């Protein structure tokens, strides 16, 4: 039995559990500890789903939080954050590669901050600000098209040859050709948010990681989040897949395009933890409802970002956020259309419902040590959201 199989079998037999910090206020101080752990039978169903996923090896481990009416009513820590080369127990403060949650937690709000400053209009052509983007019949693509994934661009830049470097990535994104007429079809595309990240850098004069730290993460008190995590934090970071040298990626972004770009990109690269992401969700919901909040956008802007903004009536998308596309499985069966969220390829997801003032956060590194359970995480997110909504007393 090799080390990978042995560690995987061990994870299936054992798991670490911390749950039910009922009534825990979502603040930087209170999220770090819970004075009294008390299990609530109300959350047996989502717990069982997550436990089963760990025990059958669909995910190495999981950190999850369910928020409602301003507090975390349930939290879960199960399994292991690492299986190889040495098994490591999951912890509440594990940092995860957030993958495409970068798009909605960093890039989209950064774009909208600049919009609030009057630096552009959403229906301005992208090429007005990034002239090179206009080649190959992309002159009609607007900033709104990028934010809603209705640009017609393909899912990613070409990765078949061994290119590297941000300059080459930018060149490929600018040269990309449309695969559908502009504004006619929802095509989820990393190129859209690579380009939006470049727009933030062009208009702000700051690199995206510096902009994010100064204007989004710091105002929210997200002290454990950011791009390019320091090497000293690696013991807390959940590893993902093996790199070319057969070493698990740890503190290095999993997404191959972002990794070739140096770890900072508009579509991927953020590392964060359950504490910080719960702060993010709480403050976003508060700002949307007009309650006191440190979320760094106006209430009207947040409302616009989280309601349908796409051309046409199909595949409901906000400005970054998913509302009702075929990727909206983390909504489950009970949270209503009008709730919103996003997923990350590595196994992360966040779904928020302003109607019930609730959120469900699931953080896993399901690609560790191999990317073999993609379909299972899709179903798991759906089922956990459904069970969480029922536990909160919601009905379809």
C-alpha positions in Angstrom: 0.0 0.0 0.0 1.6 3.3 -1.0 1.6 6.4 1.2 -1.3 8.1 -0.7 -3.6 5.1 -0.4 -2.7 4.6 3.3 -3.3 8.2 4.1 -6.6 8.2 2.2 -7.8 5.1 4.0 -6.9 6.7 7.3 -8.9 9.8 6.4 -11.9 7.6 5.7 -11.7 6.0 9.1 -11.1 9.1 11.2 -12.1 12.7 11.2 -11.8 15.7 13.4 -15.1 17.4 14.2 -15.8 20.8 15.7 -19.4 22.1 15.3 -22.3 24.2 16.5 -20.9 27.5 17.6 -24.5 28.5 17.9 -25.1 32.3 18.2 -21.4 33.1 17.5 -21.3 36.7 16.2 -19.3 37.0 13.0 -16.4 39.2 14.0 -12.7 38.9 13.7 -12.4 38.3 17.5 -15.3 35.9 18.0 -14.6 33.7 15.0 -11.3 32.6 16.4 -12.8 30.8 19.3 -16.0 29.4 20.6 -16.2 29.3 24.4 -18.7 26.4 24.4 -19.1 23.7 21.7 -22.6 22.3 21.7 -24.0 20.0 19.2 -27.3 20.8 17.7 -29.5 18.0 16.3 -30.9 20.5 13.8 -27.7 20.3 11.7 -27.4 16.5 11.7 -28.3 16.3 8.0 -25.6 18.6 6.6 -23.1 17.1 9.1 -23.9 13.6 7.8 -23.5 14.6 4.2 -20.1 16.2 4.9 -18.9 13.3 7.1 -19.9 10.8 4.5 -18.0 12.7 1.8 -14.8 12.6 4.0 -15.2 8.9 4.9 -15.7 7.8 1.3 -12.7 9.9 0.1 -14.6 12.4 -2.0 -12.8 15.2 -0.1 -9.8 15.0 2.2 -11.5 17.3 4.7 -13.9 20.2 5.0 -14.4 23.5 6.9 -17.9 24.8 6.7 -20.0 27.5 8.2 -23.7 28.3 8.2 -24.7 31.8 9.0 -28.1 33.2 9.9 -29.3 36.6 11.2 -25.9 37.9 11.8 -24.3 35.0 13.5 -22.7 31.7 12.6 -25.2 29.2 13.8 -23.2 26.1 12.9 -19.6 25.4 11.9 -17.9 22.1 11.0 -14.3 21.0 10.8 -13.8 17.4 9.5 -11.2 15.2 8.0 -7.7 16.3 7.0 -6.3 19.3 5.2 -3.4 17.2 3.8 -3.2 13.5 3.0 0.4 13.4 1.6 3.2 13.4 2.2 2.1 13.4 5.9 -1.5 13.4 7.0 -2.5 16.6 8.8 -5.8 17.2 10.7 -8.2 19.9 9.3 -8.5 23.1 11.5 -10.9 26.0 11.5 -8.0 28.3 10.5 -6.9 26.3 7.5 -6.3 28.6 4.5 -7.7 27.4 1.2 -7.0 28.2 -2.4 -10.2 30.0 -3.2 -9.9 29.5 -7.0 -12.8 31.3 -8.8 -14.2 32.8 -5.7 -11.4 35.3 -6.4 -13.6 36.6 -9.2 -16.5 37.7 -7.0 -14.8 38.5 -3.7 -11.9 40.6 -5.1 -12.1 41.4 -8.8 -15.8 42.2 -9.2 -16.0 44.5 -6.2 -12.7 46.2 -7.2 -14.2 46.9 -10.6 -17.3 48.3 -9.0 -15.4 50.5 -6.7 -13.8 52.2 -9.7 -17.3 52.4 -11.3 -18.5 54.2 -8.2 -15.7 56.7 -8.7 -17.1 57.4 -12.2 -14.1 56.1 -14.0 -16.2 54.2 -16.6 -19.7 53.1 -17.4 -20.7 49.4 -17.4 -21.7 49.5 -21.0 -18.5 51.1 -22.2 -16.4 49.0 -24.6 -13.5 47.3 -22.9 -11.2 48.5 -25.7 -11.7 52.1 -24.7 -9.5 51.4 -21.7 -7.5 48.4 -22.9 -7.1 49.2 -26.7 -5.3 46.0 -27.5 -8.4 44.1 -26.4 -10.4 45.4 -29.4 -8.6 43.1 -31.9 -10.3 40.1 -33.5 -13.8 41.6 -33.6 -14.0 42.3 -29.8 -14.7 46.0 -30.2 -18.3 45.5 -29.1 -17.5 43.7 -25.8 -18.4 45.8 -22.8 -17.4 45.7 -19.2 -20.9 44.4 -18.4 -20.4 41.6 -20.8 -17.2 40.6 -19.0 -18.8 40.7 -15.5 -21.8 38.6 -16.6 -19.9 36.2 -18.8 -21.8 37.2 -22.0 -18.7 38.4 -23.9 -18.6 35.4 -26.2 -15.0 34.7 -25.2 -13.8 31.1 -24.7 -13.3 29.6 -21.2 -9.5 30.1 -21.0 -6.4 31.1 -22.9 -4.5 28.4 -24.8 -2.5 26.3 -22.3 -1.4 23.6 -24.7 2.2 25.0 -25.2 4.6 25.7 -22.3 4.3 29.5 -22.2 4.9 31.4 -18.9 4.7 35.0 -17.6 2.1 37.6 -17.1 3.0 39.4 -20.3 2.3 36.3 -22.4 -1.0 35.7 -20.6 -2.0 39.3 -21.3 -1.1 39.0 -24.9 -3.1 35.8 -25.2 -6.2 37.3 -23.5 -6.0 40.4 -25.7 -5.7 38.2 -28.9 -8.5 35.8 -27.9 -11.2 35.3 -30.5 -14.9 35.2 -29.9 -16.6 31.8 -29.9 -20.2 33.3 -29.9 -21.6 36.7 -30.9 -21.2 39.3 -28.2 -24.1 39.4 -25.7 -25.9 36.3 -27.1 -24.7 33.4 -24.9 -23.5 32.7 -21.4 -20.0 31.2 -21.6 -18.2 31.1 -18.3 -14.7 32.4 -19.1 -11.6 33.1 -17.1 -10.5 35.5 -19.8 -13.3 37.8 -18.8 -11.9 38.2 -15.3 -8.3 38.2 -16.4 -9.2 41.2 -18.5 -11.2 42.8 -15.6 -8.1 42.4 -13.4 -6.1 44.2 -16.0 -8.7 46.9 -16.1 -8.4 47.4 -12.3 -4.7 47.7 -12.6 -4.9 50.1 -15.5 -7.4 52.5 -13.8 -6.0 52.3 -10.3 -2.3 52.2 -11.0 -1.9 49.4 -8.5 -1.2 45.7 -9.0 -4.4 43.6 -8.3 -3.0 42.1 -5.1 -2.0 45.4 -3.7 -5.3 46.9 -4.6 -7.2 44.0 -3.1 -5.3 44.3 0.2 -5.7 48.1 0.5 -9.3 48.5 -0.7 -11.2 45.3 0.0 -9.5 42.9 2.4 -8.2 45.5 4.9 -11.5 47.4 5.2 -13.2 44.1 5.9 -10.7 43.0 8.5 -9.8 40.0 6.4 -6.3 39.7 7.9 -5.8 36.0 7.0 -6.5 36.5 3.3 -4.6 37.6 0.2 -2.6 36.6 -2.8 0.9 35.2 -2.7 0.8 33.9 0.9 4.1 34.1 2.8 6.1 30.9 3.1 5.6 31.0 6.9 1.9 30.4 6.4 2.3 27.2 4.3 1.7 24.8 7.3 -1.8 26.2 7.5 -2.5 26.1 3.8 -4.4 23.1 2.4 -2.4 21.7 -0.5 -3.9 20.9 -3.8 -2.5 18.8 -6.7 1.0 17.8 -7.5 3.1 20.2 -9.5 5.4 19.2 -12.3 8.0 18.0 -9.8 5.5 15.7 -8.0 5.2 18.0 -5.0 1.8 19.0 -3.8 1.0 22.7 -4.6 0.9 24.5 -1.2 0.6 28.2 -1.0 0.9 28.3 -4.8 -2.3 28.8 -6.8 -3.8 25.7 -8.3 -5.2 27.4 -11.5 -2.6 26.8 -14.2 -3.2 30.2 -16.0 -2.9 32.2 -12.7 0.1 30.1 -11.7 1.8 30.9 -15.0 1.0 34.5 -14.5 2.9 34.6 -11.2 0.0 33.9 -8.8 -2.0 37.1 -9.2 -4.9 37.2 -11.6 -8.4 38.5 -11.8 -9.9 35.0 -12.0 -7.9 33.1 -9.4 -5.1 33.5 -6.8 -6.8 34.4 -3.5 -6.2 32.4 -0.4 -8.5 32.7 2.5 -10.1 30.8 5.5 -13.6 30.2 7.0 -13.2 33.1 9.4 -12.4 35.7 6.8 -14.9 34.4 4.3 -17.7 34.4 6.9 -16.8 38.0 7.6 -17.1 38.7 3.9 -20.5 37.1 3.6 -21.9 38.8 6.7 -20.7 42.2 5.7 -22.0 41.8 2.1 -25.4 40.8 3.3 -25.5 43.6 5.8 -24.5 46.2 3.2 -27.1 44.9 0.8 -29.8 45.2 3.4 -28.6 48.7 4.4 -27.4 47.6 7.8 -24.1 48.8 9.4 -21.3 47.1 7.5 -17.6 47.5 6.5 -18.2 46.2 3.0 -16.5 48.7 0.8 -19.3 49.4 -1.7 -22.6 51.3 -1.5 -25.8 49.4 -0.7 -27.2 50.3 -4.2 -24.1 48.9 -5.9 -24.2 45.6 -3.9 -27.9 45.3 -4.8 -27.1 45.8 -8.5 -24.2 43.3 -8.3 -26.4 40.6 -6.8 -29.5 40.9 -9.1 -29.7 39.9 -12.8 -27.6 42.1 -15.1 -27.1 39.8 -18.0 -28.4 40.4 -21.5 -31.6 38.5 -22.2 -33.6 36.4 -19.7 -31.6 33.1 -19.6 -28.7 32.1 -17.2 -29.3 34.7 -14.5 -26.1 36.4 -13.6 -25.3 39.4 -11.5 -22.1 41.4 -11.8 -19.8 38.5 -11.0 -22.2 36.6 -8.9 -24.2 33.6 -10.1 -28.0 33.7 -9.5 -29.6 31.2 -11.8 -27.2 29.7 -14.3 -26.4 26.0 -14.7 -23.5 26.5 -12.3 -25.9 27.6 -9.5 -26.2 24.1 -7.9 -24.9 25.4 -4.5 -28.3 27.1 -4.1 -29.8 23.7 -3.4 -33.5 23.1 -3.6 -34.8 25.5 -1.0 -32.9 28.8 -1.1 -34.9 31.0 -3.6 -34.0 32.3 -7.0 -32.7 35.7 -5.9 -30.1 34.2 -3.6 -26.6 34.3 -5.1 -23.1 32.8 -4.8 -20.2 31.3 -6.6 -17.9 28.3 -6.6 -14.2 27.6 -6.9 -12.7 24.7 -8.9 -10.5 23.6 -5.9 -13.7 22.7 -3.9 -14.8 26.1 -2.4 -18.2 27.6 -2.5 -20.2 30.4 -0.9 -24.0 30.9 -1.3 -26.0 33.8 0.3 -29.7 34.4 0.7 -30.7 37.9 1.5 -34.3 37.0 2.0 -33.5 34.7 5.0 -30.3 36.5 5.9 -28.3 33.3 5.6 -25.2 31.9 4.0 -23.6 28.5 3.5 -19.8 28.4 3.1 -18.0 25.2 2.2 -14.3 25.0 1.9 -12.5 21.9 0.7 -9.4 21.0 -1.3 -11.1 18.3 -3.2 -8.3 18.2 -5.8 -5.8 16.9 -3.3 -3.9 14.9 -4.0 -5.6 14.2 -7.4 -8.5 15.8 -9.3 -10.8 12.8 -9.4 -14.0 13.9 -7.7 -15.4 16.8 -9.6 -18.9 15.5 -10.1 -19.2 14.5 -6.4 -18.4 18.0 -5.1 -21.2 19.5 -7.3 -23.8 17.2 -5.7 -22.4 17.7 -2.2 -22.7 21.5 -2.5 -26.3 21.1 -3.6 -27.3 18.6 -0.9 -25.6 20.5 1.9 -27.3 23.7 0.9 -30.6 22.0 0.8 -30.1 20.4 4.2 -28.8 23.7 5.7 -31.8 25.6 4.5 -34.1 22.9 6.1 -32.2 23.1 9.3 -32.8 26.9 9.4 -36.5 26.2 9.0 -36.8 27.4 5.4 -39.2 25.8 3.0 -39.2 25.8 -0.8 
